Amino acid sequence: MWARLMLLLLAAAMLTAPGCSCRTETPQERAARLAQEAEELAKKKAEQEQEQKGIALSLPTPMPGRRDAPSMLFKPGHWSSVAQGAKSNAEDFEGLLSQSFVDEQNDPLPTAGAPFALSFSRDIVLPKGAPKQVESVVWPPIEAGQLRMRTTLRDRKSGALVDDAPLTVQTLLDHQYHFLVLAKEASRYGFLDSLYSVNATLPDSVDFGALAPMTAPSTLDADRNYRVVAPRVDDAEFGILAPDNPLAWTSIACVVWDEVDPEALRPTQRDALVDWLHWGGVMLVNGPDSLDLLRGSFLDEFLPAESAGAREIVAADLAPLASRYGVARRSGELKVSRPWSGVRLTKRPAGAWAPGLDGLVAERRVGRGRMVVTAMQLAEPDLINWRDGVDNFYNAVLLRRPPRLFKPNRFNPSLAVVYWDGPEPLKLDPALNSRVRVFARDAAAVDGDLAASFVDEDAQVAGGFRFNAPPTTSRGVQSLAGLKTAVPPKRRGGVAAWRSDTPVANAAREALRKAAGVTVPGAGFVAAWLAAYLVLLVPMNWLFFKALGRVELAWIAAPIIALLGALVVVRQAQLDIGFVRARTEIAVIETQPEHPRAWVTRYNAFYTSLSAAYELEFDNPTAVATPFWRGPQDDRARLSGLAPVSYERLERSRLKGMTISSASTDFVMSEEVRDLGPLLRVGKSYNGVDQLENHSELRFENLVIVERRDGSRGSKGKAAKPRLDGVWIGELPPGEATPIALRPTMAGDAAPFAAQRQQARADRGADAKTLDLEPLFALALDAREFEPGERRVIASVAGPLDGLTVSPDSSQAGGAALVVMHLRYGPTPPPVNDKNAPIDVTQTNDGG
């Protein structure tokens, strides 16, 4: 009896023991198990190898990104934040972490067209055995072919250098931007990659290989408009991998926010996100799971609506959405399988309902950008499966992109080919994918310069672009004669790219050149000093020694007086850029409505009569800086190679080691986002009249207020040329106010109020060597650069801005700043529907 019972228990234990199975392992299961075991073994081996190293560095992760899925993907021409894990296994470590971009031969690359090789460095302190995340800011150069990033770590005590092998960099193409998903359940947003707004299918008759001929094979296909990236939002150790510098957000076009605690972002990340939003970012807030979390947070003041409690959304509530934005000609109705979880929205005064979607979608302008809140789940399964209009809803309503036309795909019937519904059906234009704009980077961009162009294969052969075998399309289909090839845009990097050849940068460079030179003393100056010299040399010299009874010493004193006189004359001459060292600065200060922070761009010219190594230190830790291109005639890189220079981000930002040779001028471009507090506000006088109030400590000159008011349509139905209404104010000292009344500016005046600025310049006694900001005023006052209904204040401020220390010091420092204040924007343009839906031209398994 007991023996049988023991046998039964033993058999049960064997059957339920871990790893035991009552059936034979299949070959597929065995292969999967072996692969998992091999992966775990390789991971343990890698960890052991890292433990044996004195310093262990993980792979760099560009932001936005994920530590568990690192990808060396950058957008050339845009500053990027990079996170890298580090650990010291042997002892406490203090050193300098440096990163730089090199070519395929590991040779340094020129910086923004200037003959300098730029590295990006920061201090690193590692307590023994404690892992740490180190963040740095880098700038991947434009038009550099295949990029690699090199990382080095130098011990401050011993000087020992750890040099990791350069890593191949992947790149976003000019029209591609990041689509950042900050969500508690990021997997819900996997559908974004299936939207044609995100991943458009382009014609197979076009070869896109020339857009990135030397980049890594894993670079995103030209079909993609956005790279969807979802960082972890629950990483208690290292936090969310999103940039903490607003200058590193220009490669991000859109942010989805869903059930994320606002406190999960560091204060610097919150500031950066708000800055990005004001300069054109688009933020989509999943209302049902987010509004309560955002109440009282740093984003609360920008929300267009607030929660009035949970609700269920039924088919009747969605009828306006289906009727207005369902565009399919075939069956694809919005089916509601069950009531949707939602939130009851209460619109705020600054908000507005998306056209036709009262109670469902609220939006508002935040500076140049948009904040959108939905009453339903953005990832609602029924919404995602709405083939009649989900693509149109995301494209037209949420992202507010232009309308499209879908056509059949001859190679893949399950996918539609995407064209724009407009005069240029095939256009890869960055301006259509991102609304982020910075005046100093984007003003006066020539239409078409940023977009890829398309040429016929026959024309390409005639033009000498094609060599041997015909090129292949991005899908591997061989192109034939008569088909098209995509050609890279004239200006690489897309919108909001950091370049040294933008219209604003070119105007600043030319103004600095004209202001450079030697100031020749006038006749009155020469006569006065000559008279003083003769009086001191002859009568005063003789009388002094006669009084001492030693007249013979007057002959000895004469040459000494002559030498000292010469030194004084030279010192008093105050030569402008041509004597010892001099610095001249042109700055551009751009602000957005109701936002206290300003985007400040500086262009500095440095002259030295003797070779000197310059260091620039910025008070603001967000500041970035690079050498600035001299112009097309700058061939120093070819003649003498690249000179090393370092950008360091420590407790302050620095540009170090920029050597300027004797009797020459070099340039530096820098940017920062800084808090300037209130500058100018439009208020009311005691009798109710609109007035402009100066709440700052700055004295504004050449001040004008202008607003774009589009004219009526002409006789042929075409819209009249945009016009500006405005008023000239001139000077506005600190603490003062002046009444304003806008009136039309002179028709055909390319730069309104140019005559008033010229007269003010003459009244100040300006000459040919005085900085002339008129070309910059012309760019800022171009009506074509205004949105309909936009109002701006344009002014200038004398003198270089504070917040920058230059070593060695300059005997002369002068400058001026252009102020571009966006007081308000017009209403958001209404959505325009696609011509049809993908379902109209595709074949699906369900018979659609």
VOMARLUM-884032 format. One record per residue (C-alpha): residue in one letter; x, y, z. Coordinates in steps of 0.02 Angstrom, whole numbers, plus 32768, in hexadecimal, padded with zeros to 4 digits. Example, Ala and Ser with C-alpha at 12.3 -4.5 7.8 and 13.67 -1.06 7.14 Angstrom:
<rs>
A82677F1F8186S82AC7FCB8165
</rs>
This chain:
<rs>
M800080008000W8083807F8037A80F980467FACR807480657F28L804E81117F71M810781417F6CL811581097EB7L807E81737E87L80C6820D7EDEL816F81F37E8AA811D81E57DDFA80B782847DFDA815382E17E32M81AF82AA7D96L811F82E07D26T8111838C7D77A81CC83AE7D88P820D844B7D2EG824A84267C80C81EC83847C74S8170836E7BE6C80F782E87BBCR811683027B02T81AD83087A91E81F983B37A6BT81D983E779B7P826D841B7948Q822C84CD7944E821F84D47A02R82CC84897A15A83158508799CA82C0859679F8R82FE85547AA0L83B085427A61A83AC85F07A16Q836F863A7ABBE83F585DC7B1CA847B86187AA2E843D86CC7AB2E844186C27B70L84EF86767B6BA852F86FF7AF7K84E287837B68K8537873A7C01K85DC87307BA4A85CD87E67B6EE85A6881A7C20Q863E87BA7C60E86AE880E7BDDQ866C88B87C10E868C888F7CC8Q874188697C9DK875989147C4FG878C89A67CBAI87068A137C6BA866D89C67C1AL860E8A317B9BS856889FE7B50L85368A297A9EP85068AE17A89T844A8AFC7A75P84138B977A15M83768BE67A5DP82E88BCB7A4FG830D8B127A62R830C8A767ACDR839A8A2C7B31D8359897B7B10A8359899A7A53P83E88A137A2ES83EF8A57797EM84788AC9793CL83FA8B3378DDF84138BEF78CAK83C98C79785FP845D8CD4780EG845F8D8E782DH83FC8D8278CFW84458D84797ES84278CDF79D7S84328CA67A8BV848B8C007AA6A847E8B8F7B3FQ85068B127B6AG85158A9D7BFEA85BD8A9A7C59K86058A387CEBS86B08A377D3EN86DD89887D7BA878A89A87DC4E87848A4E7E22D87348AF87E2AF874C8B4D7D82E87528C027D47G87698C277C90L872E8C777BF0L86B58C217B79S86C68C5C7AC5Q86658C337A28S86858C667975F86498C3B78C7V86C28BF17849D86B88BAD7798E86D08AFB7759Q878E8B0D776CN87768B4E781ED87B28BFA77E8P87638C947839L86DD8CF577DCP86CF8DB277C4T86518E0F7830A85C48E6E77DAG86378E947747A86C18EDC77B5P87718E8E77B8F87608E4E786AA874B8D9D78ACL86CF8DA7793BS86C68D3179CFF86438D2E7A58S867F8D147B0AR86438D117BBCD86868CE67C68I865F8C3A7CADV866E8C027D63L86528B497D8AP86518B037E3BK86968A527E3CG861389CF7E0FA85838A497DFBP85348A4E7D4DK85108AFC7D0BQ84BC8B457C73V851F8BD07C1EE84C98C487BA7S851E8CB57B26V84EB8D227A93V85318D0779E3W85178D4F7935P85208CD378A3P855F8D32780AI84FC8D47776AE85348D0776BFA85BD8C9C770AG85928BF576B8Q859C8B5F772AL85B68B9477DDR860A8B3C786DM860D8B737922R86AB8B5F7988T86A88B5D7A46T87428B777AB4L87578B7D7B70R87F18BD07BBDD88278BBA7C72R884C8C657CBEK88CA8C1C7D39S89328BAA7CCBG89088BEC7C1FA88DE8B3A7BE7L88698B347B52V87DE8AB77B31D87B38ABE7A78D871A8A5C7A3FA870E8A25798AP86A98AA37923L85F38A70790DT85988A7F7868V850E8B017870Q84628AF17823T840E8B8F77E7L83618BD677CEL83498C1D7720D83248CD47705H82678CC1770AQ82638C46779DY82468C737854H82298C1C78F9F81798BF27933L818E8BE479F0V81168B767A52L81148B917B0EA80998B0D7B49K80858A977BDCE80548A0E7B61A80BF8A397ACBS809289957A74R7FE489DB7A54Y80318A5579D8G807F89D57966F7FF689FF78E9L80468AA878C5D80C28A557850S80308A1777E6L7FEA8AC677CAY80128B107720S80388BB57776V80C78B6077CEN80FC8ADD7750A80C58B1376A3T80D88A9B7611L812C8AFA7584P812A8AC974CCD819C8A3B7497S81BF8A9D73F9V82328B10745BD82E38AE87492F83038B33753EG83B38AEE7553A84088B94752EL83B98BE675C7A84348B8C7637P84B58B3875C7M85388B1C764ET84D38B0276EBA84C58A5F774AP845489DB76FAS83DD89E3778FT83B58A9B7774L82F88AB2776AD82AA8A9E76BDA82728B3C7665D81BE8B007679R81C18B307731N81948BDD7768Y81B08BB97820R82118B44788FV819D8B0E791BV82008AFB79BDA81B98AD27A68P82358AE57AF9R82128A8C7B9CV81B18AFD7C13D81C78A8F7CADD82858A887CBAA829D8ABA7D70E835B8AB47D62F837D8B1B7CC6G82D68B6C7C9BI828C8B8F7BF0L83098B987B61A82CF8C3E7B1BP833D8CD87B03D83508D567B90N838F8DDC7B18P830B8E357AADL838A8E467A1FA838A8D877A13W82CE8D8079F3T82CF8DC77942S82D38D1778F7I822F8CEB7951A818F8D1978F4C81078CCF7962V80EF8C8C7A13V80668C147A4DW80428C1E7B07D7FE18B907B57E7FD38B6B7C12V807F8BAA7C42D80A38BFC7CE9P80E68CAB7CC0E81608C987D51A81B58C0D7CF0L820A8C967C8AR82988CF67CD9P827F8DB47CEAT82F78DD57C5AQ82988D5A7BECR81F48DB17C15D823D8E5B7BE6A82808E137B44L81D88DC67B15V817C8E6A7B36D81FC8ECC7ACFW81E98E4F7A41L812C8E5F7A49H81368F1D7A3AW81A98F1479A3G81348EA3793FG81278DF8798FV80858D957983M804B8D3A7A20L7FBF8CB97A1FV7F778C957ACCN7F138BF67AE7G7E8B8C477B51P7E398BB47BACD7EDA8B7A7C01S7F3A8C1D7C0AL7ED38CB57C38D7EC38C8B7CF0L7F7F8C6B7CFBL7FA58D107CA6R7F368D787D18G7FA78DF57D71S80428DBC7D11F80B98E217CA5L804B8DFA7C0ED7FA58E277C5CE7FA58EDE7C25F7FB98EAC7B6FL7F298E2E7B66P7E948E637AF9A7E188E037B65E7E0A8DB17C0ES7DB48D157C4EA7D028D1A7C8EG7D028C627CB8A7D018BBB7C5ER7C828B927BD6E7C568B0A7B5BI7C5E8B367AA4V7BDD8ADF7A38A7BBC8AD9797EA7B488B707982D7BD38BD979CFL7C478BA87942A7BD08BCF78B4P7C1F8C7C7894L7CCB8C2D788AA7C918BA87810S7C2D8C1E77A2R7CAD8CAA7797Y7D518C4B7791G7D208BA47744V7D608BB77692A7D598B077649R7CF08AEB75AFR7CE28A3375DDS7C9D89E3767AG7D068A0C7711E7C8D8A54778FL7CBA8A787843K7C7F89DF78A2V7C6C89EC795ES7C78893D79A4R7C5C897B7A56P7C528A257AACW7CFA8A7C7AAFS7D488AB57B51G7D578B717B4CV7D578C147BACR7CDD8CA47BADL7D3B8D3D7B6FT7D1B8DED7BACK7D678E687B32R7DCF8EF57B7BP7DC48FA87B3AA7E698F9A7ADBG7E368EF37A8DA7DCC8ECA79F6W7D738E2F79B7A7DBE8DDE791EP7D468E05788EG7CAD8D95789AL7CEC8D387933D7C9F8D9679C5G7CB88D347A64L7D2F8CB97A11V7DCE8D1A79E4A7E088DBF7A2FE7EA08E2279F7R7EFA8EC67A15R7F928F2179D8V80248F297A4FG809B8FA67A03R80BC8F617956G808F8EB0798CR7FED8E5279AFM7FA98DF27A42V7F208D737A17V7EB58D137A94T7E408C847A65A7DA78C487AC4M7DC38B977A84Q7E598B257A8DL7ED88B4C7A04A7EF98A9079F8E7E428A5A79FFP7E3B89B5799BD7D9A89E6793FL7DE98A8C790DI7E878A3678CFN7E1E89BC7868W7DB78A48781AR7DF88A337769D7D838AB97729G7DD88B477783V7E5B8B1E7808D7EE88B537793N7E8D8BF37767F7E638C17781EY7F198C0C7855N7F5D8C6677BCA7EE08CF577ACV7E9A8D0F785BL7F238CDD78D5L7FC18D027871R7F738D8677FFR7FD58D4E7767P7FA08D7376B2P7F228D027658R7F5A8C6875F9L7F248BFB7568F7F368B3D7570K7F558AD574D4P7F698A1A74B6N801189C774D1R803F895D743CF80BC88F4749EN805D88DD7542P7F9F88E57534S7F8B88EA75F2L7FE2899475FCA7FB08A3A75B1V80288AB57560V80238B6275AEY80228C06754DW7FFF8CB77587D7F5B8CFD7546G7FA98D9974FEP80158DE17472E80AB8D7974ABP80668CCA74CBL81118C7F74EFK816C8CE9756DL81DD8CBD75FFD81D18D61765DP820C8D717712A819B8E097729L81038D977715N813E8D1F779DS81768D977825R81338E40785CV81CA8E6A78C8R82198F0B788AV82A28F7E78CBF82B29029787AA837090267873R836E8F797822D82D48F7C77B4A82AA902F777FA82A2905076C3A82C38F9B7692V82A78F9375D7D82118F2775ADG82518E81756ED83028E8F75B2L82D88E1D7645A827A8D9975E1A82C18D0D7578S82A78D2874BDF82838CA57439V82D38C94738ED82AF8C1C72FFE83298B8E72E8D834B8BCA7236A83748C797276Q83E28C2F72FBV84478BD07279A84558C6E720EG848D8CD172A4G85158C5672CEF84D18C187373R84BE8B63733FF85558AF6731FN85438A3B72FDA84B189CD732FP84098A217348P83E58A4B73FDT836B89E77465T82D88A2674C7S82CE8A1F7584R826E897B756FG82EC892974FFV828B893F745BQ82FE897273CES82D98A1E7386L82C88A2D72CAA82E68ABF7256G825A8B3E725FL823D8B257319K826D8B9E73A2T82FC8BB0741DA82F48C1274BFV837C8C9674D0P83B18CD8757CP83748D8875A7K83E48E1F7591R83DE8E43764DR83F78DA576B3G83B98D847762G83028DB5774FV82A88E3D77AFA82F28E7B7854A839F8E3B7822W843B8E8E7869R84968ED477D1S85128F6077B4D84D08F8E7707T841B8FBC772DP83DD906676F0V83E690AC77A1A8496906777BCN84CF90A97714A848991567739A84DD915877E4R85839121779BE857D91A97716A8552922E7796L85E391F77803R865891FE776DK862392B07743A863B92E777F6A86EA929D77F9G8783930577D0V87EE93917814T879F9433784EV880F94BF780DP881795537887G87C995F47846A882896967821G87EE96E678C3F883096537929V88DC965C78D2A88EA971B78E5A88BC9718799EW8938968F79CCL89C296DE7961A89AB978579BBA89AC97317A65Y8A4896CF7A36L8AA8976A79FCV8A7897CD7A97L8AB197407B08L8B50971C7AA5V8B9397CF7A94P8B5798577B0DM8B1997E87B9BN8BB297787B93W8C2B980D7B92L8BCE986D7C1DF8BC997D47C8EF8C8597B47C88K8CAD986E7C8DA8C5098757D32L8CBD97E77D70G8D5A983E7D31R8D8597AB7CBEV8D5797E67C0FE8DCD97677BBFL8D5996DA7BF9A8CD1971B7B85W8D3296CB7AF4I8D2F96227B4CA8C74962F7B73A8C44965B7AC0P8C4D95A97A75I8BF595617B0FI8B6795DF7AFAA8B5D95B57A41L8B4C94F97A66L8AC895117AEDG8A6995897A7CA8A65950979F0L8A2094847A66V899894F87AA6V8966952A79F5V8958947579BER88F294497A58Q887D94DC7A40A886594B67987Q87F8942179B9L881093C0791AD8778935778EFI879D929F78C9G884F92B17894F88A492DF7935V88DC925A79B0R883791FF79D2A8784922F79ACR86DA91DD79B8T863C920E795AE859491B87978I84EF91B1791DA84679158797FV83B691247953I8339911C79E4E829890BF79BBT820690AE7A33Q815B905C7A2AP80B3909B7A6CE809D90917B29H814290347B3EP81CC907C7BADR825C90237B58A82B7905D7ABCW831590007A33V83B790617A24T842D904B7991R84D690A47992Y854E90C07902N85F890F97943A868D913778DFF873891317932Y87D1918C78F2T8880917C7937S892191C978FAL8984913C794DS895490867949A88E8905779E0A88808FC37A1FY87D38FFD7A51E875E8FB67AD4L86A68FE57ADEE86488FC37B80F858B8FD27B89D852C8FEF7C2AN849B8F8A7BE6P84B88ECC7BE9T84458EB47B53A84B88F1A7AE3V850A8EC47A4FA858F8F0B79DDT85F58EE07943P866F8F3B78D1F86148F9F784DW86348F8E7792R869590207746G86439008769CP865E8FAF75F5Q87108FF275E6D87498F9D7687D87C28F16764AR882B8F0776E8A87F78E517702R88438E24765BL88E28E877677S890B8E62772DG88928DDD776AL88178DE477FAA88408E3778A0P87FB8DE1793CV877B8E3D79A7S87138DFC7A38Y86628E207A74E86558DF57B2DR85B78DE87B92L85E48DF47C49E85918E607CCDR85978EDF7C3FS85AA8ECA7B84R86518EF27B32L86A08EF67A87K875B8EDB7AA0G87F88EDA7A3AM87BF8F4179A5T88638F827962I885D901D78F4S88F990437891S894F90EC788DA88FA9181783BS885D91207810T87A69114783FD87429079786BF868D905F7899V862C8FFE791CM85728FD67919S85188FAC79BBE84678F9079F8E84118F847A9EV83638F8C7AE8R836290007B7CD82E690537BF0L82DD910D7BC8G8241912D7C2DP81BD91A57BEBL81F992127B5CL816B926A7B04R80B192577B1FV8017929F7ACDG7FA992ED7B53K7F2693737B6AS7F4094287B9DY7ED494797C22N7E5994AF7B9BG7E5194047B48V7EC994227AB6D7F3C93937A7FQ7FEF93B67AB1L8096935C7AAAE80EC93517B54N81A693337B71H81B592C57C0CS826D929E7BF1E831192F77C14L833993017B5BR8330939E7AF3F82DD93707A4EE830893CD79AEN82BB93CA7900L8221937C794EV818B935278E0I80EE92EA78F7V80AF9291785CE802192197836R7FFB91B4779BR7F4E91D37752D7F31917976AFG7EE091E07626S7E3E91B775CFR7E39914C7534G7E60919E748ES7DF791A073EFK7E3790F573BAG7E0F90A57461K7EC490A1749CA7EF190D8754AA7F46917F7552K7FF8918B758FP80019187764ER801292337698L804E9274773FD7FF892F677A9G806993487827V80A393DE788AW814F942C78A3I817C944D7959G823894647950E8282946979FFL822E94207A9AP829494347B3AP827F93C07BD1G81E093D97C35E818994427BB1A80EF94247B47T80AE94697AA3P800394607A4EI7FF493F679B3A7F8093FF791DL7FAA93917887R7F9493D377D7P7FC69390772CT807D939B76FFM80B193DC7654A8081936775C7G8115930F7578D8188933D7607A81F792A3761CA823292E176C5P81AE934B771AF81EC93E67776A829893DC7723A829C949A770FQ827B94B477C9R8307943B77F7Q837F94937781Q8355953C77CEA836994F6787FR841194AF784DA84499558780CD840B95AF78AAR847A953C7911G8511956C78AAA852A94BF7860D85AB94AC77D8A85DD9423775EK863793C477E8T85A193BF785DL8543931A7860D84B2932277E6L842092AE780FE83B692E6777CP83C6923E771EL838A91E677BBF82F9925F77CDA82C9923A7719L82C1917F773FA825B919A77DDL81E0920E7785D81C391A576E9A8105918B76E2R811E90E07695E817190A77736F80D690D0779DE8044905B77BCP7F9990A87797G7F67910D7830E80159109787ER805091A478DBR810791CA7902V8172924B7956I8216926878FBA829C92D3794DS835692E0796FV83BD92ED7A0EA846A933A7A15G850392E47A5BP8534922C7A6EL84C491C37ADFD84FB918A7B8AG851390D37BBAL85B190B47B56T866590C37B92V86F090BF7B11S87A690997B38P881A90ED7B0FD87BE918F7B29S87AC92077A97S87E192BD7A9CQ874492E27A3AA869892907A48G860092CE79ECG8562928B79A2A84A79293798BA8412921F7995L83779209792BV82DA91E67992V824F917F7942M81BA917379B9H8125910D7980L8094916379DBR800F90F07996Y7FE59076790BG7F47906378A6P7ECE8FD278BCT7F058F227890P7EDA8EFC77DAP7E488E8277CCP7E6A8DCD779CV7E5B8D9D76E4N7E228CEC76BFD7E7D8C6F7652K7E318C5175A7N7E118B9B75CFA7E448B127648P7EC58A867635I7E388A077638D7DFA8A4D7592V7E948A117535T7ED089787597Q7EA088C1759BT7E8888747648N7E6E87C47686D7DBB87EB76BBG7D878811760AG7D9A88CF7619
</rs>
